[in-house]
Amino acid sequence: MKKSRFVLVYIITCIILVGCWDYREIEEVEIVLGLAIDSHIIPSDEVDQLSQSQYLVTYEIVDIESEEGQLKSRVLQDDGNTLFRAIRKIIEKNGKQTYLAHNQILIISQELALNGITEILDYTMRDGEYRPDVHILITDGCEAQEMFSDESTDVASMRLNDSFRNQKGIGTFESTTVWNVIDKLTKKGLEPAIPLIRLDESHDDGKLQHTIGGTAVFKGSKMVGKLTEDETLYYLFIDDEIKNQPLSMEYFFEETLGHISLEILFNETKITPIVDGDEITMKIDVNCNVAINEMSNYLDILNEQDRKDVEDYAKKTIEEGIQELITHVQKDYKSDIFGFGDLLKRKNNKEWKKVKENWDDIFPSVSVETNVDVYIERSALSSKSIEIDKY
């Protein structure tokens, strides 16, 4: 009986005392949707004293006083010799605490990335409000702060977040988060690859707008190079992240050079490490189902030979693209963004232990064998191209 009373009192107490210990009114905080970090050099007035390198932190803040039906944002910015100091200076000047739990985007300038991003990632993981699933980007030819001052009328961070949601149908970048990057940095045999962002002029009205495309290649915490948008597509093949992306290729229709656009309906990539003595080979098998979405010249896709010719050409295009990309990264960047070392560790840990300490030197000489199988599953709503009469 006493036990039952105790349980009843305990339950009632829990119900009465429930609440949010850190509850704050929305008017008391600035809700951050995007964070941009640049390198900021402050010149010294004294000749014999070196200039001081600082961080320039830019927040994109939700404007809660926006007009009805039109969500807008504004920018808060300040600098400091550490991230923490720069952020505190923003609070000091603005008079309100910043709330990072809704932050969606982290943009780091290329200049900072070339010098290392360890300090930035360390801060984000220590902050209690900062979410590790925030998308991360590296600028390409511009400053990070410019991403929140383009000429569009909507909220830049929300638009960028939408791009990440739809990246499966684009094929020019692979989304990654702060947690993904930190996970790769802490592993041997797997290096980070982060999408690039730039400002392009819109074809419609000439205004500047964001474009995500290409990949920043890292070795450890430092950026060492870039992949183009075309190279990034083949990186997605290797990483088995192909889902509904387009594949465009030049094609000879008899003696006329034209193009064919394929939509990748299904793709499965399997990589098998093969160890033969001191030689390590990565066997890459790609199984790809596609649909023909566009052809510039006449072709009867129902004809067995015509269909096989297109399949063989697509197979050759993918195989050459994968091989050229791997050779380029091995020779010029020497960074295992493909995770070959991590795969060897999981598949053949005994051999991995032998090469682990020297993997950075071994990776550039790893052999690759690529086998691609392409099958045309359908040709949209038409089995033939438009055939124009010749007079």
C-alpha positions as CSV (number, residue, x, y, z in Angstrom):
1,M,0.0,0.0,0.0
2,K,2.8,2.4,0.9
3,K,4.6,1.5,-2.2
4,S,1.6,2.3,-4.4
5,R,1.2,5.7,-2.7
6,F,4.8,6.4,-3.3
7,V,4.5,5.6,-7.0
8,L,1.4,7.7,-7.3
9,V,3.0,10.7,-5.6
10,Y,6.1,10.3,-7.9
11,I,4.0,10.3,-11.1
12,I,2.0,13.3,-10.0
13,T,5.1,15.2,-9.1
14,C,6.7,14.4,-12.5
15,I,3.6,15.7,-14.3
16,I,3.4,18.9,-12.2
17,L,7.1,19.8,-12.5
18,V,7.6,19.0,-16.2
19,G,8.9,21.9,-18.3
20,C,11.8,23.2,-20.4
21,W,14.7,24.2,-18.1
22,D,16.3,26.3,-20.9
23,Y,13.1,27.8,-22.2
24,R,13.5,31.2,-24.0
25,E,11.0,33.5,-25.7
26,I,11.5,33.7,-29.5
27,E,12.0,37.5,-29.2
28,E,15.0,37.0,-26.9
29,V,17.1,35.0,-29.4
30,E,18.4,35.3,-32.9
31,I,17.6,32.0,-34.8
32,V,20.6,31.1,-37.0
33,L,19.9,29.2,-40.3
34,G,23.3,29.5,-41.8
35,L,26.9,30.0,-40.8
36,A,29.8,31.3,-43.0
37,I,33.4,31.4,-41.9
38,D,36.2,33.4,-43.6
39,S,39.8,34.1,-42.9
40,H,40.2,37.8,-41.9
41,I,43.6,39.4,-41.9
42,I,44.0,42.6,-39.8
43,P,47.1,44.6,-40.9
44,S,49.4,45.8,-38.2
45,D,50.1,49.5,-37.8
46,E,53.6,48.7,-36.6
47,V,56.3,47.8,-39.3
48,D,58.0,45.2,-37.1
49,Q,54.8,43.5,-36.1
50,L,53.1,40.7,-38.1
51,S,49.6,41.1,-39.3
52,Q,47.0,39.2,-37.2
53,S,45.0,36.5,-38.8
54,Q,41.4,36.2,-37.5
55,Y,38.1,34.5,-38.2
56,L,35.3,36.4,-39.8
57,V,32.0,34.8,-38.8
58,T,28.7,35.6,-40.6
59,Y,25.3,34.4,-39.5
60,E,22.2,34.3,-41.6
61,I,19.4,35.1,-39.2
62,V,15.6,34.6,-39.6
63,D,13.8,37.9,-39.6
64,I,10.8,37.2,-37.4
65,E,9.3,40.6,-38.4
66,S,9.1,39.6,-42.0
67,E,5.9,40.4,-43.9
68,E,3.2,37.8,-43.8
69,G,3.8,35.1,-46.3
70,Q,7.3,36.2,-47.1
71,L,10.1,34.8,-44.9
72,K,13.2,36.9,-45.0
73,S,16.6,36.9,-43.4
74,R,19.3,39.4,-42.3
75,V,23.0,39.0,-41.6
76,L,25.0,39.4,-38.4
77,Q,28.8,39.5,-38.6
78,D,32.0,40.1,-36.6
79,D,35.6,38.9,-36.3
80,G,37.9,37.5,-33.7
81,N,41.2,35.6,-33.2
82,T,39.0,32.6,-32.4
83,L,35.6,31.4,-33.5
84,F,34.3,31.7,-29.9
85,R,35.5,35.3,-29.6
86,A,34.0,36.3,-33.0
87,I,30.6,34.8,-32.0
88,R,30.6,36.5,-28.6
89,K,31.3,39.8,-30.2
90,I,28.2,39.3,-32.4
91,I,26.2,38.7,-29.2
92,E,27.7,41.8,-27.5
93,K,26.9,44.1,-30.4
94,N,23.4,42.6,-31.2
95,G,22.3,42.3,-27.6
96,K,20.7,38.9,-28.1
97,Q,21.8,35.3,-27.8
98,T,22.1,33.3,-31.0
99,Y,20.2,30.0,-31.3
100,L,22.1,27.4,-33.4
101,A,19.7,24.4,-33.1
102,H,18.1,25.3,-36.4
103,N,21.3,25.9,-38.3
104,Q,21.2,24.0,-41.6
105,I,24.4,25.2,-43.5
106,L,28.1,25.6,-42.7
107,I,30.1,27.4,-45.4
108,I,33.9,27.6,-45.1
109,S,36.1,29.7,-47.4
110,Q,38.6,28.0,-49.6
111,E,41.4,30.0,-48.0
112,L,40.6,28.5,-44.6
113,A,40.1,25.0,-46.1
114,L,43.6,25.1,-47.6
115,N,45.1,25.8,-44.2
116,G,43.0,23.3,-42.3
117,I,39.5,23.1,-40.8
118,T,40.2,21.1,-37.6
119,E,39.6,24.1,-35.3
120,I,36.3,24.9,-37.0
121,L,35.0,21.3,-36.7
122,D,36.2,21.1,-33.1
123,Y,34.2,24.2,-32.1
124,T,31.0,22.9,-33.8
125,M,31.2,19.6,-32.0
126,R,31.8,21.2,-28.6
127,D,28.8,23.6,-28.8
128,G,25.8,22.1,-27.2
129,E,23.3,23.6,-29.6
130,Y,25.2,22.8,-32.8
131,R,23.8,19.9,-34.7
132,P,26.3,17.4,-36.3
133,D,24.0,16.8,-39.3
134,V,24.5,20.3,-40.7
135,H,25.5,20.3,-44.4
136,I,29.0,21.6,-45.0
137,L,30.3,23.4,-48.1
138,I,33.6,24.9,-49.3
139,T,33.6,28.1,-51.4
140,D,35.0,28.1,-55.0
141,G,36.4,31.4,-56.1
142,C,34.6,33.6,-53.6
143,E,34.3,34.4,-49.9
144,A,32.0,32.4,-47.6
145,Q,30.2,35.6,-46.4
146,E,29.1,36.3,-50.0
147,M,26.8,33.3,-49.9
148,F,24.4,35.2,-47.6
149,S,24.4,38.4,-49.6
150,D,23.4,37.2,-53.1
151,E,20.7,39.0,-55.0
152,S,17.9,36.5,-54.4
153,T,14.9,37.5,-52.3
154,D,14.5,34.3,-50.3
155,V,16.4,32.8,-47.4
156,A,19.7,31.6,-48.8
157,S,20.3,28.8,-46.2
158,M,16.8,27.3,-46.8
159,R,17.4,27.3,-50.6
160,L,20.8,25.6,-50.2
161,N,19.2,23.0,-47.9
162,D,16.6,22.3,-50.6
163,S,19.4,21.7,-53.1
164,F,20.9,19.1,-50.8
165,R,17.5,17.3,-50.5
166,N,17.3,17.2,-54.3
167,Q,20.9,16.3,-55.0
168,K,20.0,12.7,-55.9
169,G,18.7,14.0,-59.2
170,I,21.5,16.4,-60.0
171,G,24.8,14.4,-60.0
172,T,27.2,17.3,-59.7
173,F,27.9,17.0,-56.0
174,E,27.5,14.7,-53.0
175,S,26.1,16.1,-49.9
176,T,28.0,15.6,-46.7
177,T,27.6,16.7,-43.1
178,V,29.9,17.9,-40.3
179,W,29.6,14.5,-38.7
180,N,30.5,12.7,-41.9
181,V,33.6,14.8,-42.3
182,I,34.7,14.3,-38.7
183,D,34.1,10.6,-39.0
184,K,36.4,10.4,-42.1
185,L,39.1,12.5,-40.4
186,T,39.3,10.1,-37.5
187,K,39.7,7.0,-39.8
188,K,42.8,5.7,-41.5
189,G,42.3,5.0,-45.2
190,L,39.4,7.4,-45.8
191,E,39.7,11.1,-46.6
192,P,36.9,13.8,-46.7
193,A,35.4,15.1,-49.9
194,I,33.2,18.2,-49.5
195,P,31.0,19.9,-52.1
196,L,31.9,23.2,-53.6
197,I,29.7,26.3,-53.8
198,R,30.1,29.4,-56.0
199,L,28.2,32.4,-57.2
200,D,27.1,32.4,-60.8
201,E,25.2,34.9,-62.9
202,S,21.6,33.9,-63.5
203,H,20.5,33.4,-67.2
204,D,17.1,34.9,-66.4
205,D,17.9,38.3,-64.9
206,G,21.7,38.5,-64.6
207,K,21.5,38.4,-60.8
208,L,24.1,36.4,-58.8
209,Q,22.9,33.1,-57.4
210,H,24.3,30.1,-55.6
211,T,25.5,27.0,-57.5
212,I,26.6,23.8,-55.8
213,G,28.8,21.7,-58.0
214,G,32.2,19.9,-57.9
215,T,34.1,18.6,-55.0
216,A,36.8,19.8,-52.7
217,V,39.4,17.0,-52.1
218,F,41.0,16.9,-48.6
219,K,44.0,15.1,-47.2
220,G,43.5,15.1,-43.5
221,S,42.0,18.4,-42.5
222,K,43.5,20.4,-45.4
223,M,42.1,20.9,-48.9
224,V,44.5,19.7,-51.6
225,G,42.5,20.0,-54.8
226,K,39.2,20.0,-56.6
227,L,37.1,17.7,-58.8
228,T,35.0,19.2,-61.6
229,E,31.3,18.5,-61.8
230,D,31.9,15.8,-64.5
231,E,34.5,14.1,-62.3
232,T,32.2,14.3,-59.4
233,L,29.6,12.2,-61.2
234,Y,32.1,9.3,-61.5
235,Y,33.1,9.8,-57.9
236,L,29.4,9.2,-57.1
237,F,29.6,6.0,-59.1
238,I,32.5,4.8,-57.1
239,D,30.9,5.8,-53.8
240,D,27.7,4.0,-54.8
241,E,25.6,7.2,-54.4
242,I,24.1,7.2,-57.9
243,K,20.3,7.6,-57.8
244,N,18.4,9.1,-60.8
245,Q,21.3,11.3,-61.9
246,P,21.6,12.2,-65.6
247,L,24.5,11.0,-67.8
248,S,25.1,12.9,-71.1
249,M,27.5,11.6,-73.7
250,E,28.5,12.4,-77.2
251,Y,27.6,9.7,-79.7
252,F,28.1,9.0,-83.4
253,F,24.9,8.4,-85.3
254,E,26.4,6.7,-88.3
255,E,28.8,9.5,-89.4
256,T,27.1,12.4,-87.5
257,L,28.2,13.4,-84.0
258,G,25.4,14.1,-81.7
259,H,24.5,13.4,-78.1
260,I,22.4,11.0,-75.9
261,S,21.1,11.8,-72.5
262,L,20.5,8.9,-70.1
263,E,18.7,8.9,-66.8
264,I,20.2,6.5,-64.3
265,L,17.3,4.5,-62.8
266,F,19.3,2.1,-60.7
267,N,22.9,1.6,-59.9
268,E,24.8,-0.7,-57.7
269,T,28.6,-0.5,-57.2
270,K,30.6,-3.2,-55.4
271,I,34.3,-2.8,-54.7
272,T,36.4,-5.9,-53.9
273,P,40.0,-5.6,-52.6
274,I,42.3,-8.2,-54.1
275,V,45.7,-8.8,-52.5
276,D,48.3,-10.7,-54.5
277,G,51.7,-10.6,-52.7
278,D,52.7,-7.0,-52.4
279,E,50.2,-5.8,-55.1
280,I,46.7,-4.5,-54.1
281,T,44.0,-4.2,-56.7
282,M,40.5,-2.8,-56.3
283,K,37.9,-4.6,-58.4
284,I,35.0,-2.2,-59.1
285,D,31.8,-3.7,-60.5
286,V,29.1,-1.3,-61.6
287,N,25.6,-2.6,-62.5
288,C,23.6,0.3,-64.1
289,N,20.0,0.5,-65.5
290,V,19.2,3.5,-67.5
291,A,16.4,5.2,-69.5
292,I,17.0,7.2,-72.7
293,N,15.6,10.7,-72.1
294,E,17.0,12.5,-75.2
295,M,18.7,11.8,-78.5
296,S,19.9,14.5,-81.0
297,N,19.7,12.2,-84.0
298,Y,17.5,9.3,-85.3
299,L,18.0,6.0,-83.6
300,D,15.6,3.0,-83.4
301,I,16.1,1.9,-79.8
302,L,13.9,-1.2,-80.4
303,N,16.5,-2.4,-82.8
304,E,18.6,-4.9,-80.9
305,Q,21.9,-3.9,-82.5
306,D,21.2,-0.1,-82.0
307,R,20.3,-0.7,-78.4
308,K,23.4,-2.8,-77.8
309,D,25.6,-0.2,-79.4
310,V,24.3,2.5,-77.0
311,E,24.7,0.2,-74.0
312,D,28.3,-0.6,-75.0
313,Y,29.2,3.0,-75.5
314,A,27.7,4.0,-72.1
315,K,29.6,1.2,-70.5
316,K,32.9,2.5,-72.1
317,T,32.1,6.1,-71.1
318,I,31.5,5.1,-67.4
319,E,34.6,2.8,-67.3
320,E,36.9,5.5,-68.7
321,G,35.4,8.2,-66.5
322,I,36.0,6.1,-63.3
323,Q,39.5,5.1,-64.3
324,E,40.6,8.6,-65.3
325,L,39.2,10.0,-62.0
326,I,41.0,7.5,-59.8
327,T,44.3,8.0,-61.8
328,H,44.0,11.8,-61.4
329,V,43.4,11.7,-57.7
330,Q,46.1,9.1,-57.1
331,K,48.7,11.1,-59.1
332,D,47.8,14.7,-58.3
333,Y,46.3,14.6,-54.8
334,K,47.4,11.3,-53.2
335,S,44.2,11.4,-51.1
336,D,42.1,8.3,-50.6
337,I,38.7,9.9,-50.9
338,F,37.3,6.6,-52.3
339,G,37.9,4.8,-49.0
340,F,40.0,2.0,-50.5
341,G,42.0,1.7,-47.3
342,D,38.9,1.6,-45.1
343,L,37.4,-1.1,-47.4
344,L,40.6,-3.2,-47.2
345,K,40.4,-2.9,-43.4
346,R,36.8,-4.2,-43.4
347,K,37.3,-6.9,-45.9
348,N,40.8,-8.1,-45.1
349,N,41.9,-6.8,-41.8
350,K,45.0,-9.0,-41.7
351,E,46.4,-7.5,-44.8
352,W,45.4,-4.0,-43.7
353,K,47.5,-4.2,-40.6
354,K,50.5,-4.8,-42.8
355,V,50.0,-1.7,-44.9
356,K,48.2,0.6,-42.5
357,E,51.2,2.7,-41.4
358,N,52.3,3.2,-45.0
359,W,48.9,3.6,-46.7
360,D,49.5,7.2,-47.8
361,D,52.5,6.0,-49.8
362,I,50.8,2.8,-51.0
363,F,47.5,4.4,-52.2
364,P,48.9,6.1,-55.3
365,S,50.1,2.7,-56.6
366,V,46.9,0.7,-56.0
367,S,45.7,-0.9,-59.2
368,V,42.1,-0.6,-60.3
369,E,40.0,-3.0,-62.4
370,T,36.7,-1.6,-63.6
371,N,33.8,-3.7,-65.0
372,V,30.6,-1.9,-66.0
373,D,27.3,-3.4,-67.1
374,V,24.7,-1.0,-68.6
375,Y,21.1,-2.0,-69.5
376,I,18.6,0.2,-71.2
377,E,15.4,-0.4,-69.3
378,R,13.2,2.0,-71.3
379,S,13.2,5.0,-73.6
380,A,10.7,7.3,-71.9
381,L,7.5,7.7,-74.0
382,S,9.1,7.1,-77.4
383,S,11.1,4.2,-78.8
384,K,12.5,6.3,-81.8
385,S,13.9,9.7,-82.4
386,I,12.0,12.2,-84.6
387,E,12.9,11.4,-88.2
388,I,12.9,14.5,-90.4
389,D,12.2,14.0,-94.1
390,K,15.1,14.8,-96.4
391,Y,14.2,16.7,-99.6
